[in-house]
Amino acid sequence: MSHEEILLYYKIFRVGLLAVVLYGIIAYVYFSKRSKTMELPARRMLEEND
C-alpha cells in the first residue's frame, strides 16, 4: 500500500466516523427531548390522583 492510499483510507474513515458521531448526538438529543415531553402528561395524571 502506498502512502497516498493509506491517506485516502484515513480521510474516508475520518469523515465516516464524524458522520456517525453527529447522527448519534442528534438521535440522543431528539429521543431525550421526546421522552421528557412524554413524561409530562403522566406526571400530571399522577398529581391529579393524589
Secondary structure as the mmCIF struct_conf table of DSSP 4:
data_model
#
loop_
_struct_conf.conf_type_id
_struct_conf.id
_struct_conf.beg_label_comp_id
_struct_conf.beg_label_asym_id
_struct_conf.beg_label_seq_id
_struct_conf.end_label_comp_id
_struct_conf.end_label_asym_id
_struct_conf.end_label_seq_id
HELX_RH_AL_P HELX_RH_AL_P1 HIS A 3 ASN A 49
#
